[in-house]
């Protein structure tokens, strides 16, 4: 008897298989050392498939970063002017810290973005800020409204870098975090506790920035 239609999984299209394979290979080897033959082999595709679907290796690399950017959906709370500060921060940190439990594809995406930041391939546009830029811009706008800042200045930029950095360290240096603080962020309940502490710590930093501005005004 044939399986119900809902149980039949459609085969992945060749272009998507190439992107999935490229994500793993580029993240593991970097752009320069990545082999298009290996990517095609992992994707079960002909060696000419990359040229057909993307043009060349560099275009595939750029398409992969675009796919990663497109997959990230920012928390809607940051766009809601009625959301209180703590609620918005909680939504933002919960969104970011979800990457700490990512497996396989999520880990490869995290490693790839980190590798490009640390060792630029020269393939992406110099002006590109990608996911990090989007996070920074979204949180900057959210905080500027709560702090009644007419235009985003260096003080706010530094505050946002600090708030983002508290979470990113736990994600980027996950191996070191697990060795230094076993159990801190290795399960959903543990991450929920981490998010609550991050919200409290973030509010303290924001309060400090508000007081600094009041003293200098």
TIVODREN-609878 format. One record per residue: residue number from 1; residue in three letters; x negated, y negated, z negated of N, C-alpha, C in turn. Coordinates in steps of 0.001 Angstrom, whole numbers, plus 500000, padded with zeros to 6 digits. Atoms other than C-alpha are relative to their C-alpha. Layout:
<dolos>
DOLO   torlo   kolkol      n_x      n_y      n_z     ca_x     ca_y     ca_z      c_x      c_y      c_z
DOLO     NUM      ala        X        Y        Z        X        Y        Z        X        Y        Z
...
</dolos>
This chain:
<dolos>
DOLO   torlo   kolkol      n_x      n_y      n_z     ca_x     ca_y     ca_z      c_x      c_y      c_z
DOLO       1      unk   499150   501198   500000   500000   500000   500000   499126   498770   500000
DOLO       2      unk   500804   501205   499908   498657   496575   500875   500084   499205   498708
DOLO       3      unk   500036   500820   501209   497595   494298   498034   500864   498769   500193
DOLO       4      unk   499206   501225   499893   499836   491337   497247   499151   498883   500592
DOLO       5      unk   500733   501072   499330   498901   488241   499216   499168   499189   499030
DOLO       6      unk   500708   500809   500987   497890   486395   496035   498732   500672   499506
DOLO       7      unk   501166   499280   500496   495385   489142   495193   498922   500135   501060
DOLO       8      unk   500973   499893   498924   493635   489017   498560   499191   498718   500060
DOLO       9      unk   500867   501170   500002   490656   486688   498426   499460   499760   501401
DOLO      10      unk   500466   500321   498651   489898   484954   501692   498478   499939   500025
DOLO      11      unk   501463   500045   499900   486296   485322   502881   499513   498567   500048
DOLO      12      unk   500583   501333   500019   484076   482331   502280   499513   499633   501389
DOLO      13      unk   500420   500461   498682   483453   480289   505422   498479   499906   500058
DOLO      14      unk   501467   500026   499864   479878   480365   506809   499370   498735   499442
DOLO      15      unk   500583   501257   500476   479281   476679   506018   499926   499984   498475
DOLO      16      unk   499986   499968   501449   480262   477176   502364   498991   501019   499464
DOLO      17      unk   500986   499012   500438   478123   480315   502104   498591   499426   500103
DOLO      18      unk   501315   500628   499859   475139   478338   503387   499749   499006   498874
DOLO      19      unk   500158   500950   501094   475743   475616   500798   499745   500722   498679
DOLO      20      unk   500190   499232   501232   476017   478200   498010   498587   500589   499941
DOLO      21      unk   501340   499423   499965   472809   479913   499096   498939   498916   499879
DOLO      22      unk   500961   501101   500038   470999   476605   499610   499874   499445   498588
DOLO      23      unk   500034   500508   501369   471936   475489   496097   499026   500809   499157
DOLO      24      unk   500884   499139   500796   470160   478465   494545   498551   499882   500459
DOLO      25      unk   501374   500018   499479   467116   478348   496822   499335   498652   499749
DOLO      26      unk   500575   501327   500220   466564   474581   496642   499748   499750   498517
DOLO      27      unk   500172   500211   501434   467065   474564   492871   498821   500790   499468
DOLO      28      unk   501066   499131   500484   464602   477407   492398   498643   499604   500555
DOLO      29      unk   501288   500213   499333   461903   476425   494887   499694   498538   500313
DOLO      30      unk   500212   501377   499576   462383   472730   495589   500143   499880   501510
DOLO      31      unk   499750   500187   498577   462919   471194   499002   498834   500484   500850
DOLO      32      unk   501163   499698   499158   459368   471589   500346   499766   501495   500129
DOLO      33      unk   500307   498571   499994   458994   475247   499395   501171   500877   500412
DOLO      34      unk   498823   499213   499618   462518   476333   500297   499904   500435   501456
DOLO      35      unk   500051   499428   498649   462755   478555   503352   501407   500093   500586
DOLO      36      unk   498691   499893   499344   465636   478238   505791   500335   501451   500301
DOLO      37      unk   499750   498569   499766   465207   481928   506576   500575   500661   498751
DOLO      38      unk   499482   499424   501246   465752   482813   502920   501429   499539   499751
DOLO      39      unk   498647   500517   500190   468807   480563   502736   500985   500753   500880
DOLO      40      unk   499109   499294   499076   470330   482196   505810   500183   501460   499590
DOLO      41      unk   499915   498608   500423   469513   485664   504520   500947   500149   498803
DOLO      42      unk   499134   499947   501174   471202   484963   501171   501459   499748   500375
DOLO      43      unk   498643   500324   499563   474218   483549   503006   500562   501041   500954
DOLO      44      unk   499548   499005   499029   474386   486543   505342   500295   499371   501345
DOLO      45      unk   499759   500755   498775   474093   484172   508273   498828   500140   500960
DOLO      46      unk   501043   500008   498976   472139   484032   511513   499015   498875   499716
DOLO      47      unk   501035   501002   500270   468867   482080   511371   500302   498664   500674
DOLO      48      unk   499643   501248   499317   470403   479491   513710   501188   499304   499347
DOLO      49      unk   498768   500523   500601   473356   478871   511381   499809   498603   499417
DOLO      50      unk   500235   501316   500598   471771   475905   509592   500017   498917   501078
DOLO      51      unk   500008   500974   498891   471131   474139   512895   501418   499772   500516
DOLO      52      unk   498637   500107   499461   474687   474853   514026   500895   499174   499085
DOLO      53      unk   499071   500630   500931   476438   473654   510849   499500   498662   499445
DOLO      54      unk   500519   501200   500661   474094   470939   509543   499005   499207   500844
DOLO      55      unk   500995   500672   499175   471440   470120   512120   498597   500427   499656
DOLO      56      unk   501335   499570   500413   468290   470789   510102   499984   500168   498480
DOLO      57      unk   500155   499736   501426   466953   471590   506640   500297   498756   499159
DOLO      58      unk   499785   501238   500742   466975   467950   505494   501483   499643   499947
DOLO      59      unk   498569   500298   499958   470581   467478   506581   500781   500942   499084
DOLO      60      unk   499382   499046   500922   471558   470625   504667   499785   499544   498562
DOLO      61      unk   500320   500477   501346   469829   469226   501578   500886   498815   499622
DOLO      62      unk   499155   501165   500267   471702   465933   501861   501465   500404   499849
DOLO      63      unk   498618   499525   500083   475006   467742   502450   500256   500683   498664
DOLO      64      unk   499864   499315   501277   474396   469803   499318   500177   498997   498862
DOLO      65      unk   499861   501023   501030   473924   466715   497155   501350   499294   500109
DOLO      66      unk   498699   500627   499822   477041   465179   498675   501096   500899   499449
DOLO      67      unk   499009   499055   500513   478995   468333   497827   500016   499996   498474
DOLO      68      unk   500085   500057   501462   477750   468175   494229   500675   498731   499494
DOLO      69      unk   499384   501272   500397   478748   464512   493977   501521   500064   500111
DOLO      70      unk   498561   499945   499752   482185   465194   495438   500727   500897   499000
DOLO      71      unk   499378   499040   500910   482810   468033   492977   500208   499430   498602
DOLO      72      unk   499906   500583   501336   482409   465792   489940   501193   499050   499927
DOLO      73      unk   498825   500841   500220   485705   464299   488761   499878   499356   498627
DOLO      74      unk   500162   500720   501256   485336   461624   486102   501281   500069   499157
DOLO      75      unk   498809   499988   500867   487662   461653   483072   500912   498818   500294
DOLO      76      unk   499041   501058   499682   490813   459684   483842   500125   498996   498865
DOLO      77      unk   499870   500890   501156   490744   458198   480325   499156   498739   500146
DOLO      78      unk   500888   501157   499871   487895   455869   481304   500600   498903   500872
DOLO      79      unk   499348   500988   499146   490168   454120   483811   501278   499439   499387
DOLO      80      unk   498762   500420   500654   493045   453648   481377   499704   498880   499001
DOLO      81      unk   500299   501119   500897   492896   450185   479740   500657   500113   498636
DOLO      82      unk   499314   499860   501284   495198   451345   476939   499322   501023   499087
DOLO      83      unk   500673   498963   500784   492877   454139   475765   499070   499352   498971
DOLO      84      unk   500889   500501   501043   491131   453472   472457   498563   500462   500252
DOLO      85      unk   501422   499727   499783   487330   453479   472324   499642   501445   499687
DOLO      86      unk   500381   498641   500399   486963   456764   470435   500597   501046   500925
DOLO      87      unk   499348   499029   499114   489448   458587   472652   499300   500055   501357
DOLO      88      unk   500714   500026   498731   487665   457454   475799   498636   500655   499901
DOLO      89      unk   501311   499385   500206   484260   458432   474414   500120   501514   499836
DOLO      90      unk   499798   498555   500205   485618   461822   473332   500242   500701   501340
DOLO      91      unk   499728   499415   498687   486934   462507   476838   498724   500042   500833
DOLO      92      unk   501226   500073   499198   483645   461423   478394   498971   501021   499539
DOLO      93      unk   500982   499039   500517   481410   463486   476106   500463   501445   500196
DOLO      94      unk   499494   498640   499758   483674   466545   476416   499756   500395   501447
DOLO      95      unk   500238   499748   498579   483381   466245   480193   498526   500304   500257
DOLO      96      unk   501434   499835   499755   479592   465893   480168   499472   501271   499349
DOLO      97      unk   500551   498861   500727   478894   468566   477551   500497   501333   500533
DOLO      98      unk   499543   498747   499387   480897   471138   479507   498905   500620   500863
DOLO      99      unk   501097   499481   499186   477781   471441   481694   499043   500861   499181
DOLO     100      unk   500919   499231   500842   475918   472908   478710   500304   501487   500035
DOLO     101      unk   499624   498585   499937   477847   476174   479110   500141   500501   501427
DOLO     102      unk   499880   499608   498592   477679   476234   482900   499133   501221   500280
DOLO     103      unk   500736   498796   499622   476545   479502   484417   499714   499961   501495
DOLO     104      unk   500351   499790   498598   474864   480315   487726   500087   498717   500818
DOLO     105      unk   499899   501135   499094   476168   477700   490178   499841   498676   499255
DOLO     106      unk   500130   501228   500774   476504   475050   487482   498569   499760   499560
DOLO     107      unk   501396   500123   500391   472981   475749   486240   499126   499589   501171
DOLO     108      unk   500790   500341   498818   471581   475566   489749   500204   498537   500393
DOLO     109      unk   499728   501400   499675   473288   472232   490378   499279   499081   499027
DOLO     110      unk   500690   500793   501016   471917   470850   487109   498495   499971   500266
DOLO     111      unk   501428   499916   499742   468409   472070   487942   499614   499241   501259
DOLO     112      unk   500300   500677   498742   468564   470719   491479   499981   498481   499819
DOLO     113      unk   499947   501444   500231   469607   467227   490387   498812   499556   499165
DOLO     114      unk   501145   500330   500841   466928   467241   487680   498705   500036   500794
DOLO     115      unk   501211   499876   499191   464266   468425   490123   499840   498801   500935
DOLO     116      unk   500070   501147   499090   465126   465634   492552   499653   498724   499241
DOLO     117      unk   500334   501166   500808   464914   463087   489745   498525   499999   499615
DOLO     118      unk   501378   499894   500471   461541   464354   488528   498998   500055   501147
DOLO     119      unk   500882   499832   498850   460040   465241   491911   500770   499663   501272
DOLO     120      unk   499205   500399   498834   461763   463214   494641   499502   500656   501282
DOLO     121      unk   500344   499312   498752   461855   465095   497927   499657   499029   501117
DOLO     122      unk   500162   500960   498924   461843   461931   500007   501060   500146   501077
DOLO     123      unk   498962   499730   499004   464829   463304   501893   501224   499116   499770
DOLO     124      unk   498819   500794   500308   467564   461372   500093   499696   498509   500130
DOLO     125      unk   500161   501430   499865   468135   457665   500565   499427   499420   498712
DOLO     126      unk   500638   500602   501170   466022   455516   498251   501010   499333   499069
DOLO     127      unk   499014   500730   500787   469079   453585   497120   501003   500916   499306
DOLO     128      unk   499002   499074   500518   470983   456724   496166   499853   500168   498491
DOLO     129      unk   499997   499747   501434   471939   457020   492491   500822   501233   499647
DOLO     130      unk   499275   498753   500172   474361   459949   492874   500822   500083   498725
DOLO     131      unk   499170   499737   501170   476034   461500   489851   499601   499101   498834
DOLO     132      unk   500458   500807   501127   473864   459652   487340   500485   498563   500145
DOLO     133      unk   499524   501355   499763   474754   456326   488938   501490   499866   499770
DOLO     134      unk   498547   500041   500190   478456   457162   488916   500361   500044   498518
DOLO     135      unk   499765   499945   501434   478370   458127   485242   499679   498658   499353
DOLO     136      unk   500430   501264   500600   476489   454954   484387   501001   498891   500302
DOLO     137      unk   499065   501057   499607   478837   452688   486325   501345   500156   499289
DOLO     138      unk   498686   499762   500617   481979   454316   484916   499977   499640   498517
DOLO     139      unk   500085   500273   501429   480835   454125   481294   499714   498518   499747
DOLO     140      unk   500280   501434   500146   479492   450567   481753   501283   499188   500099
DOLO     141      unk   498732   500720   499830   482864   449354   483003   500926   500230   498817
DOLO     142      unk   499155   499672   501148   484713   451161   480212   499581   499203   498768
DOLO     143      unk   500485   500682   501189   482494   449607   477515   500088   498481   500131
DOLO     144      unk   499924   501454   499819   482459   446124   479023   501393   499486   499636
DOLO     145      unk   498639   500389   500354   486235   446012   478581   500200   500032   498490
DOLO     146      unk   499823   499883   501445   486053   447163   474958   499175   498982   499239
DOLO     147      unk   500850   500983   500662   483276   444703   474118   500258   498577   500494
DOLO     148      unk   499655   501303   499431   484865   441827   476051   498796   499329   500660
DOLO     149      unk   501166   500511   499272   481780   441420   478246   500443   499690   501424
DOLO     150      unk   499516   500427   498682   482546   439426   481378   499199   500634   501131
DOLO     151      unk   500851   499399   498966   479578   440743   483376   498996   500936   499338
DOLO     152      unk   500901   498996   500558   477415   443796   482795   498570   499472   500018
DOLO     153      unk   501354   500519   500125   474016   442687   481502   499047   501093   499529
DOLO     154      unk   501002   499013   500384   470785   444403   480430   500279   500623   498639
DOLO     155      unk   499661   499435   501303   471997   444801   476856   500992   501135   500124
DOLO     156      unk   499009   498939   499788   474978   446824   478053   499379   501168   500752
DOLO     157      unk   500689   498926   499288   472824   448777   480504   499225   500877   499016
DOLO     158      unk   500798   499235   500957   470513   449792   477649   500891   500825   499089
DOLO     159      unk   499063   499258   500842   473466   450783   475476   500507   501239   500726
DOLO     160      unk   499492   498867   499227   474846   453004   478245   498912   501056   500177
DOLO     161      unk   501096   499031   499883   471428   454608   478819   499860   500797   498707
DOLO     162      unk   500115   499312   501287   471310   455435   475104   501136   500991   499794
DOLO     163      unk   498843   499123   500177   474826   456883   475046   499926   501227   500909
DOLO     164      unk   500133   498881   499054   474214   458999   478140   498856   500907   499577
DOLO     165      unk   501175   499216   500365   470789   460070   476921   500238   500975   498870
DOLO     166      unk   499717   499100   501118   472158   461568   473711   500576   501325   500478
DOLO     167      unk   499387   498781   499473   474188   464053   475742   499074   500709   500974
DOLO     168      unk   500820   499401   498959   471791   464593   478632   498833   500803   499434
DOLO     169      unk   501090   499251   500610   468962   465697   476354   500446   501405   499617
DOLO     170      unk   499484   498693   500404   471145   468526   475055   500240   500915   501196
DOLO     171      unk   499723   499212   498796   471877   469631   478620   498714   500317   500757
DOLO     172      unk   501220   499835   499197   468585   469072   480445   498969   500854   499276
DOLO     173      unk   500972   499238   500785   466439   470475   477621   500696   501115   499220
DOLO     174      unk   499190   498996   500680   468865   473273   476816   499152   501115   499389
DOLO     175      unk   500855   498945   500530   466111   475862   476378   499337   499581   498705
DOLO     176      unk   500641   500505   501222   464263   473723   473825   501024   499835   498889
DOLO     177      unk   498936   500176   500999   467533   472907   472050   500367   501340   499376
DOLO     178      unk   499641   498679   500514   468367   476604   471721   498917   500560   499081
DOLO     179      unk   501087   499513   500850   464928   477340   470261   499919   499218   498686
DOLO     180      unk   500134   500849   501183   464894   474388   467840   501240   500041   499107
DOLO     181      unk   498749   500025   500762   468555   474530   466813   500935   501076   500527
DOLO     182      unk   499147   498908   499504   470050   477973   467559   501448   499822   499566
DOLO     183      unk   498582   500097   500309   473820   477861   467777   500566   498603   500072
DOLO     184      unk   499510   501373   499974   474042   474087   468115   501003   499771   501126
DOLO     185      unk   499151   500304   498836   475591   474089   471601   500130   501190   500928
DOLO     186      unk   499958   498806   499161   475980   477661   472799   501367   500673   500045
DOLO     187      unk   498647   499452   499936   479738   478179   472448   500976   498830   500064
DOLO     188      unk   499002   501071   499906   482943   476217   472997   500292   499358   498645
DOLO     189      unk   499793   500646   501308   483606   475695   469236   498807   499139   499583
DOLO     190      unk   501194   500768   500346   480000   474555   468744   499944   498714   500805
DOLO     191      unk   500010   501192   499153   480278   472154   471669   501049   498992   499551
DOLO     192      unk   498961   500904   500495   483511   470731   470271   499479   499202   498809
DOLO     193      unk   500588   500692   501146   481648   469900   467057   498947   499013   500451
DOLO     194      unk   501009   500897   499449   478786   468395   469067   500662   498738   500555
DOLO     195      unk   499290   501143   499403   481250   466173   470946   500467   499039   498917
DOLO     196      unk   499513   500867   501071   482759   464873   467699   498849   499223   499367
DOLO     197      unk   501145   500716   500566   479311   464022   466317   499490   498941   500967
DOLO     198      unk   500432   500971   499000   478376   462312   469566   500905   498771   500002
DOLO     199      unk   499055   501121   500023   481515   460184   469387   499694   499081   498819
DOLO     200      unk   500324   500793   501190   480657   459053   465836   498710   499228   500201
DOLO     201      unk   501289   500649   499789   477050   458309   466761   500092   498906   501059
DOLO     202      unk   499819   500993   498946   478109   456478   469912   500705   498764   499454
DOLO     203      unk   499277   501134   500581   480546   454318   467965   499077   499151   499132
DOLO     204      unk   500959   500748   500815   477732   453375   465570   499106   499124   500885
DOLO     205      unk   500829   500781   499080   475547   452270   468485   500781   498836   500601
DOLO     206      unk   499161   501052   499410   478413   450313   470032   500262   498897   498979
DOLO     207      unk   499803   500986   501059   479117   448599   466692   498754   499147   499821
DOLO     208      unk   501253   500734   500108   475454   447656   466465   499821   499010   501135
DOLO     209      unk   500112   500899   498848   475522   446155   469967   500980   498844   499863
DOLO     210      unk   499018   501070   500191   478687   444206   469135   499481   498973   498992
DOLO     211      unk   500541   500905   501005   477033   442758   466018   498826   499189   500547
DOLO     212      unk   501132   500717   499397   473904   441856   467970   500485   498847   500850
DOLO     213      unk   499458   501049   499135   475972   439897   470449   500645   498876   499180
DOLO     214      unk   499377   501023   500828   477885   438140   467698   498961   499097   499360
DOLO     215      unk   501054   500806   500623   474663   437010   466024   499338   499051   500993
DOLO     216      unk   500692   500806   499006   473211   435710   469267   500908   498990   500691
DOLO     217      unk   499060   500898   499326   476365   433859   470344   500063   498637   499303
</dolos>
